């Protein structure tokens, strides 16, 4: 979209304000708002801000940065009381207007540029599957002398709101919620409202449905969309989901494991590479009709799988989801239609135009820009170094349930890290593949690890409520 197009949108829709969004290392969105009359100055000069105030971004002595808006990301804000045009920004150096080394969105654009320069592909196309819980009430508190949380859902008899009497006997128990029909799927209309707004913003949705978790677990899945735009779309979708939930007096969480012993929330990534419009992941006759490039790409992701989890599963809560028995991967291998695999090859995607891989480990606590970029870089490293997973011990393909294997056989598999600290230590040891083409850099990786270690310390230094059951009376 050109400046004149933006001016026309502003005039035709009587836009009063321009809202600029940008992202920190962890994945939080920030914003700053300007009068719409400043559009011409804004698009030429950007907006200065103090980068040292954003966690992990920059030190106080070199805090001056510029936000440069992306005109192609412009959409009319569906939630603003006053007519507002929102745009997503790249964080740039104040003097050069070049994306800073630690700006997640700039990392995504550098990843795309590196892929093109390699000559392997000119497009990566993605489908993110976004899972989340919609609770009627969500309360939590952490103090010196008390700590706890409480979630309620009108769908589940075990956690009904106190004011809800379920006179129609609609609440359920002793079943899974996958594709649960109305009226038991209480929030179908809320999901449809989310999807309608998301599609109005130019993001195409494949479908939406109730997920396995009976306490109102949901899924919204996009159609195939090009990277890095798809990372912008994930940010937009999470924002829409939160706002629509609030408007309907609901509380949303993308936490991987908000409820004990219930299905967790992942964000599976379907990935396909193209060159000159042709899918380079398809070759009829190979295993699952995957080309050598696709198998190498899989090999790179599996080889670097431990360090990748630092970006794809970057919360202490992430590893409470990655447990056997919940269709969540615990081992680094691939297989056809295998939902216990870190990389599943969808059996239904069996044509030249649809052949792709599905990375099942990730969750929506990730920074989409960094997680997707890291996956591409790992896959490209696999192609560059011809890492064939079928020749590497323990990477598959395995098409059966590995959890049913003998302990001796399971010992040959490569485990996904069991906690965030191990994932961060893996990233510290294995990050050369991310540094190729100056896509990632040591400063970003060190700052990311530092910020995440703060979270680990904050969690580990606090007594856990279940420790009272275990140890209070010993």
C-alpha positions as CSV (number, residue, x, y, z in Angstrom):
1,X,0.0,0.0,0.0
2,X,1.4,3.4,-1.0
3,X,1.2,6.7,0.9
4,X,-1.7,7.9,-1.3
5,X,-3.6,4.7,-0.6
6,X,-3.2,5.3,3.1
7,X,-4.4,8.9,2.7
8,X,-7.5,7.6,0.8
9,X,-8.3,5.1,3.5
10,X,-7.9,7.8,6.2
11,X,-10.2,10.1,4.3
12,X,-12.8,7.6,3.3
13,X,-13.1,6.1,6.8
14,X,-12.7,9.4,8.7
15,X,-9.7,7.9,10.5
16,X,-8.8,10.0,13.6
17,X,-5.7,8.1,14.8
18,X,-2.9,5.8,13.7
19,X,-1.9,3.1,16.1
20,X,1.6,1.6,15.7
21,X,2.3,-1.9,17.0
22,X,5.7,-3.4,17.7
23,X,7.1,-6.5,19.4
24,X,9.6,-7.3,22.1
25,X,11.9,-10.3,22.3
26,X,9.4,-12.3,24.4
27,X,6.5,-11.7,22.0
28,X,4.6,-8.9,23.8
29,X,3.0,-6.2,21.6
30,X,3.5,-2.6,22.5
31,X,1.8,0.5,20.8
32,X,2.0,4.2,20.4
33,X,-0.8,6.3,18.9
34,X,-0.6,9.4,16.6
35,X,-3.1,11.8,15.0
36,X,-4.0,10.7,11.5
37,X,-3.0,14.1,10.1
38,X,0.6,13.1,10.7
39,X,0.6,10.2,8.2
40,X,2.9,11.8,5.7
41,X,5.6,12.6,8.2
42,X,5.2,9.3,9.9
43,X,5.7,7.2,6.7
44,X,8.9,9.2,5.9
45,X,10.5,9.6,9.3
46,X,8.9,7.0,11.6
47,X,8.6,7.6,15.3
48,X,11.4,7.7,17.8
49,X,11.1,5.8,21.1
50,X,13.3,4.7,24.0
51,X,14.4,1.1,23.3
52,X,16.0,0.7,26.7
53,X,12.5,0.7,28.2
54,X,11.6,-2.5,26.3
55,X,12.9,-5.7,28.1
56,X,15.9,-7.2,26.4
57,X,16.0,-4.6,23.6
58,X,18.9,-2.2,24.4
59,X,20.9,-0.6,27.2
60,X,20.2,2.9,28.5
61,X,23.2,4.4,26.9
62,X,22.1,3.5,23.4
63,X,18.3,3.5,23.7
64,X,17.2,5.8,20.9
65,X,15.4,3.8,18.2
66,X,12.9,4.4,15.4
67,X,9.6,2.7,14.6
68,X,9.1,2.4,10.9
69,X,5.5,1.4,10.0
70,X,4.8,-1.2,7.3
71,X,2.1,0.3,5.0
72,X,1.1,-3.2,3.8
73,X,0.1,-4.2,7.3
74,X,-2.4,-1.3,7.6
75,X,-5.9,-2.3,8.7
76,X,-8.8,-0.5,10.4
77,X,-8.8,-1.3,14.1
78,X,-11.9,-3.3,14.7
79,X,-12.0,-2.5,18.5
80,X,-11.1,1.2,18.7
81,X,-13.8,3.6,19.9
82,X,-12.4,6.3,17.6
83,X,-11.8,5.4,14.0
84,X,-8.2,4.2,14.0
85,X,-5.8,2.8,11.4
86,X,-3.3,0.3,12.9
87,X,0.1,-0.7,11.4
88,X,2.8,-3.1,12.4
89,X,6.3,-1.6,12.8
90,X,9.9,-2.7,12.4
91,X,12.3,-1.4,15.0
92,X,15.1,0.4,13.3
93,X,18.3,2.2,14.3
94,X,17.7,5.9,14.7
95,X,20.5,6.9,12.3
96,X,20.4,4.2,9.6
97,X,16.7,3.3,9.5
98,X,17.9,-0.4,9.3
99,X,16.1,-3.0,11.4
100,X,18.0,-3.5,14.7
101,X,19.7,-6.8,15.4
102,X,17.3,-7.6,18.3
103,X,14.0,-6.7,16.5
104,X,12.1,-9.9,16.1
105,X,10.3,-8.7,13.0
106,X,13.7,-7.7,11.4
107,X,14.9,-11.2,12.1
108,X,12.0,-12.6,10.1
109,X,12.8,-10.4,7.1
110,X,16.5,-11.3,7.3
111,X,15.5,-15.0,7.4
112,X,13.5,-14.5,4.2
113,X,16.4,-12.7,2.5
114,X,18.9,-15.4,3.5
115,X,16.6,-18.1,2.1
116,X,16.4,-16.3,-1.2
117,X,20.1,-15.8,-1.4
118,X,20.7,-19.5,-0.8
119,X,18.8,-20.2,-3.9
120,X,16.9,-23.1,-2.4
121,X,13.5,-21.5,-2.2
122,X,12.0,-18.1,-2.6
123,X,8.9,-18.7,-0.4
124,X,8.0,-20.5,2.8
125,X,4.3,-21.0,3.3
126,X,2.8,-21.7,6.6
127,X,-0.4,-22.8,8.5
128,X,-0.4,-22.1,12.2
129,X,-2.9,-24.0,14.3
130,X,-3.7,-21.7,17.2
131,X,-5.2,-23.4,20.3
132,X,-6.5,-21.6,23.5
133,X,-8.9,-21.9,26.4
134,X,-11.9,-19.6,26.9
135,X,-12.7,-19.4,30.6
136,X,-15.8,-17.7,32.1
137,X,-13.6,-16.5,35.0
138,X,-9.9,-16.5,35.6
139,X,-8.4,-15.5,38.9
140,X,-4.8,-15.9,40.1
141,X,-2.7,-14.4,42.8
142,X,0.9,-14.8,44.1
143,X,1.8,-13.2,47.5
144,X,4.1,-14.1,50.3
145,X,1.5,-15.9,52.3
146,X,-0.8,-17.2,49.6
147,X,-0.8,-18.3,46.0
148,X,-3.3,-19.9,43.7
149,X,-5.5,-19.8,40.7
150,X,-9.1,-20.5,39.8
151,X,-10.7,-21.1,36.4
152,X,-14.3,-21.6,35.7
153,X,-16.2,-22.8,32.6
154,X,-19.9,-23.3,31.9
155,X,-18.9,-26.3,29.7
156,X,-17.4,-28.4,32.4
157,X,-19.3,-29.7,35.4
158,X,-16.1,-29.8,37.4
159,X,-15.4,-26.1,37.2
160,X,-18.8,-24.3,36.9
161,X,-19.0,-20.6,37.9
162,X,-20.6,-20.2,41.3
163,X,-23.5,-18.2,39.8
164,X,-24.2,-20.8,37.1
165,X,-26.8,-23.5,38.0
166,X,-26.8,-25.4,34.6
167,X,-30.5,-25.7,34.7
168,X,-30.5,-27.0,31.1
169,X,-28.0,-29.7,31.9
170,X,-25.7,-28.6,29.1
171,X,-22.4,-28.9,31.0
172,X,-20.5,-32.1,30.3
173,X,-18.2,-34.5,32.1
174,X,-16.5,-37.8,31.3
175,X,-15.9,-37.1,27.6
176,X,-13.4,-35.3,25.3
177,X,-14.4,-32.0,23.7
178,X,-12.9,-32.6,20.2
179,X,-15.4,-31.2,17.6
180,X,-18.1,-31.1,20.3
181,X,-21.4,-29.9,18.8
182,X,-23.7,-27.1,19.9
183,X,-25.3,-26.4,22.3
184,X,-22.5,-28.2,24.3
185,X,-19.9,-26.1,22.4
186,X,-20.9,-23.0,24.2
187,X,-18.6,-20.5,22.5
188,X,-19.2,-21.4,18.8
189,X,-20.6,-18.0,18.1
190,X,-17.8,-16.3,19.9
191,X,-15.2,-18.2,17.8
192,X,-17.2,-17.3,14.7
193,X,-17.1,-13.6,15.7
194,X,-13.3,-13.9,16.1
195,X,-13.0,-15.6,12.7
196,X,-15.2,-13.0,11.0
197,X,-13.0,-10.1,12.3
198,X,-9.8,-12.0,11.5
199,X,-10.9,-12.5,7.9
200,X,-11.9,-8.9,7.6
201,X,-8.3,-8.1,8.4
202,X,-7.2,-10.1,5.4
203,X,-6.2,-13.3,7.1
204,X,-7.8,-16.4,5.6
205,X,-9.1,-19.0,8.0
206,X,-9.3,-22.7,7.1
207,X,-11.6,-23.7,9.9
208,X,-12.3,-23.4,13.6
209,X,-13.7,-25.9,16.2
210,X,-13.8,-27.1,19.8
211,X,-10.6,-28.9,20.8
212,X,-10.1,-31.9,23.1
213,X,-10.1,-30.0,26.4
214,X,-13.6,-29.9,27.9
215,X,-13.0,-26.6,29.7
216,X,-13.7,-24.6,26.5
217,X,-10.5,-25.4,24.6
218,X,-10.6,-23.9,21.1
219,X,-8.7,-24.0,17.8
220,X,-8.6,-21.6,14.9
221,X,-6.4,-22.6,11.9
222,X,-5.4,-20.4,9.0
223,X,-5.1,-21.3,5.3
224,X,-1.6,-21.4,3.8
225,X,0.1,-18.0,4.0
226,X,3.5,-16.7,3.1
227,X,6.2,-16.0,5.7
228,X,7.0,-13.4,7.1
229,X,3.5,-12.0,6.8
230,X,2.1,-15.1,8.6
231,X,4.0,-14.0,11.7
232,X,2.2,-10.7,11.6
233,X,-1.0,-12.6,11.2
234,X,-0.4,-14.7,14.3
235,X,0.1,-11.4,16.3
236,X,-3.1,-10.0,14.8
237,X,-5.1,-13.2,15.5
238,X,-4.0,-13.3,19.2
239,X,-5.0,-9.7,19.5
240,X,-8.4,-10.3,18.0
241,X,-9.0,-13.4,20.1
242,X,-8.2,-11.5,23.3
243,X,-10.4,-8.5,22.5
244,X,-13.4,-10.5,21.3
245,X,-13.2,-12.7,24.5
246,X,-13.2,-9.6,26.7
247,X,-16.2,-8.2,24.8
248,X,-18.1,-11.4,25.6
249,X,-17.1,-11.4,29.3
250,X,-14.7,-14.3,28.8
251,X,-11.0,-14.7,29.6
252,X,-8.6,-16.3,27.1
253,X,-5.3,-17.9,27.6
254,X,-2.8,-19.4,25.2
255,X,-0.8,-21.0,28.0
256,X,0.3,-24.5,26.9
257,X,-1.0,-26.2,30.1
258,X,-3.4,-24.0,32.2
259,X,-5.3,-27.0,33.5
260,X,-3.8,-30.1,35.1
261,X,-4.4,-33.4,33.4
262,X,-6.2,-31.9,30.5
263,X,-5.1,-31.4,26.9
264,X,-2.7,-28.6,26.4
265,X,-2.6,-25.7,23.9
266,X,-0.1,-26.1,21.1
267,X,0.6,-24.1,18.0
268,X,1.4,-26.6,15.3
269,X,3.2,-25.2,12.3
270,X,2.6,-26.6,8.8
271,X,5.5,-25.7,6.6
272,X,6.1,-25.8,2.8
273,X,8.9,-24.4,0.7
274,X,8.4,-23.1,-2.9
275,X,10.6,-21.9,-5.7
276,X,9.2,-20.1,-8.7
277,X,5.7,-21.1,-7.5
278,X,6.5,-24.8,-7.3
279,X,6.4,-26.8,-4.1
280,X,9.9,-28.3,-3.6
281,X,8.8,-30.6,-0.8
282,X,7.0,-33.1,-3.2
283,X,8.6,-36.1,-4.9
284,X,6.4,-39.0,-5.7
285,X,7.9,-42.4,-4.7
286,X,10.0,-41.2,-1.8
287,X,8.9,-41.9,1.8
288,X,5.5,-40.1,2.2
289,X,6.2,-38.5,-1.3
290,X,8.7,-36.1,0.4
291,X,11.5,-34.7,-1.8
292,X,15.1,-35.0,-0.7
293,X,15.0,-31.3,0.1
294,X,12.0,-31.9,2.4
295,X,13.7,-34.7,4.1
296,X,16.9,-32.6,4.6
297,X,14.7,-29.8,6.0
298,X,13.2,-32.3,8.4
299,X,16.6,-33.5,9.3
300,X,17.8,-30.0,10.1
301,X,14.9,-29.3,12.4
302,X,15.3,-32.6,14.2
303,X,19.1,-32.2,14.5
304,X,18.7,-28.8,16.1
305,X,15.4,-29.7,17.8
306,X,16.7,-29.3,21.4
307,X,17.9,-25.7,20.8
308,X,14.8,-24.9,18.7
309,X,12.5,-25.5,21.7
310,X,14.0,-22.4,23.4
311,X,12.2,-20.4,20.7
312,X,9.2,-22.6,19.9
313,X,8.4,-23.5,23.6
314,X,9.8,-20.6,25.5
315,X,7.9,-20.8,28.8
316,X,8.3,-22.8,32.0
317,X,4.7,-23.9,31.4
318,X,5.5,-25.2,27.9
319,X,7.1,-28.4,29.2
320,X,4.1,-29.3,31.3
321,X,2.3,-29.8,27.9
322,X,5.0,-32.0,26.4
323,X,4.0,-35.1,28.2
324,X,2.9,-38.6,27.0
325,X,-0.8,-39.3,26.7
326,X,-2.0,-35.9,25.3
327,X,-1.0,-36.1,21.6
328,X,2.0,-33.8,22.4
329,X,5.4,-34.9,21.2
330,X,8.1,-35.8,23.7
331,X,10.7,-37.2,21.2
332,X,12.5,-35.7,18.2
333,X,11.4,-37.9,15.2
334,X,9.2,-37.8,12.2
335,X,6.5,-40.0,10.7
336,X,3.5,-40.2,8.4
337,X,0.3,-39.2,10.2
338,X,2.0,-39.8,13.5
339,X,0.6,-37.5,16.2
340,X,3.3,-38.5,18.7
341,X,6.0,-37.3,16.4
342,X,7.7,-33.9,16.7
343,X,7.3,-33.6,12.9
344,X,4.2,-35.2,11.4
345,X,3.7,-35.6,7.7
346,X,-0.1,-35.0,7.1
347,X,-1.5,-38.0,5.2
348,X,-4.2,-35.9,3.6
349,X,-1.7,-33.5,2.1
350,X,-0.8,-35.9,-0.6
351,X,-0.6,-33.8,-3.8
352,X,2.2,-31.8,-5.4
353,X,0.5,-28.6,-4.3
354,X,-0.3,-29.6,-0.8
355,X,2.7,-31.7,0.4
356,X,4.1,-30.2,3.6
357,X,5.4,-31.1,7.0
358,X,3.8,-30.3,10.4
359,X,6.0,-29.3,13.4
360,X,3.9,-30.2,16.4
361,X,6.1,-29.2,19.3
362,X,5.5,-25.4,19.4
363,X,3.0,-23.4,21.4
364,X,1.7,-19.8,21.4
365,X,3.8,-18.5,24.2
366,X,6.5,-18.2,21.5
367,X,7.4,-15.1,19.7
368,X,6.1,-16.1,16.2
369,X,8.8,-14.0,14.4
370,X,11.6,-15.8,16.2
371,X,10.1,-19.3,16.3
372,X,9.3,-19.4,12.6
373,X,12.6,-17.9,11.7
374,X,14.5,-20.4,13.8
375,X,12.6,-23.3,12.2
376,X,13.5,-22.0,8.7
377,X,17.1,-21.6,9.6
378,X,17.3,-25.1,11.1
379,X,15.6,-26.5,8.0
380,X,17.9,-24.6,5.6
381,X,20.9,-25.9,7.6
382,X,19.6,-29.4,7.0
383,X,19.3,-28.8,3.3
384,X,22.7,-27.1,3.0
385,X,24.5,-30.0,4.9
386,X,22.2,-32.7,3.5
387,X,21.2,-34.0,6.9
388,X,19.1,-37.0,5.9
389,X,17.0,-38.0,8.9
390,X,16.5,-41.6,7.7
391,X,20.2,-42.2,8.0
392,X,20.5,-40.6,11.4
393,X,19.9,-43.0,14.3
394,X,16.6,-42.4,16.2
395,X,15.0,-39.7,13.9
396,X,12.7,-42.1,12.1
397,X,10.5,-42.3,10.1
398,X,8.4,-44.1,12.7
399,X,4.7,-44.6,12.0
400,X,3.7,-46.4,15.2
401,X,3.1,-45.2,18.8
402,X,6.6,-44.9,20.3
403,X,5.1,-44.6,23.8
404,X,4.2,-48.3,23.4
405,X,7.7,-49.3,22.6
406,X,9.9,-51.2,25.1
407,X,12.2,-49.1,27.3
408,X,15.2,-50.5,25.5
409,X,13.9,-49.4,22.1
410,X,12.8,-46.0,23.4
411,X,16.3,-45.4,24.6
412,X,17.4,-44.9,20.9
413,X,15.2,-41.8,20.5
414,X,16.2,-38.2,21.0
415,X,14.3,-36.6,23.8
416,X,12.8,-33.1,23.6
417,X,14.1,-31.0,26.6
418,X,12.0,-31.6,29.7
419,X,12.3,-28.0,31.0
420,X,13.0,-24.5,29.8
421,X,16.4,-24.2,31.4
422,X,17.6,-27.3,29.5
423,X,16.2,-25.8,26.2
424,X,18.1,-22.5,26.9
425,X,21.3,-24.4,27.6
426,X,20.9,-26.3,24.4
427,X,20.4,-23.0,22.5
428,X,23.6,-21.6,24.2
429,X,25.6,-24.6,22.9
430,X,23.9,-25.0,19.5
431,X,23.2,-21.7,17.7
432,X,25.7,-21.5,14.8
433,X,23.0,-22.4,12.3
434,X,21.0,-19.3,13.4
435,X,23.9,-17.0,12.9
436,X,24.3,-17.8,9.1
437,X,23.7,-14.7,6.9
438,X,23.6,-12.5,10.1
439,X,20.0,-13.5,10.6
440,X,20.2,-14.0,14.3
441,X,23.1,-12.8,16.3
442,X,24.9,-13.5,19.6
443,X,23.5,-10.3,21.2
444,X,19.9,-11.4,20.5
445,X,20.5,-14.9,21.7
446,X,22.3,-13.9,24.9
447,X,19.5,-11.3,25.7
448,X,16.8,-13.8,25.0
449,X,18.4,-16.4,27.3
450,X,18.9,-13.7,30.0
451,X,15.3,-12.7,29.9
452,X,14.0,-16.2,30.0
453,X,16.4,-17.1,32.9
454,X,14.7,-14.4,34.9
455,X,11.4,-16.2,34.4
456,X,12.9,-19.5,35.5
457,X,14.3,-17.9,38.6
458,X,11.0,-16.3,39.4
459,X,9.1,-19.6,39.1
460,X,11.8,-21.8,40.9
461,X,12.1,-19.4,43.9
462,X,8.4,-19.6,44.8
463,X,6.8,-22.4,46.8
464,X,4.4,-24.4,44.7
465,X,0.8,-25.1,46.0
466,X,1.3,-28.9,45.5
467,X,4.4,-28.8,47.7
468,X,2.0,-28.2,50.6
469,X,0.4,-31.5,49.9
470,X,3.7,-33.3,49.7
471,X,5.7,-31.7,52.5
472,X,3.7,-29.5,54.9
473,X,3.3,-32.2,57.5
474,X,6.6,-34.1,57.1
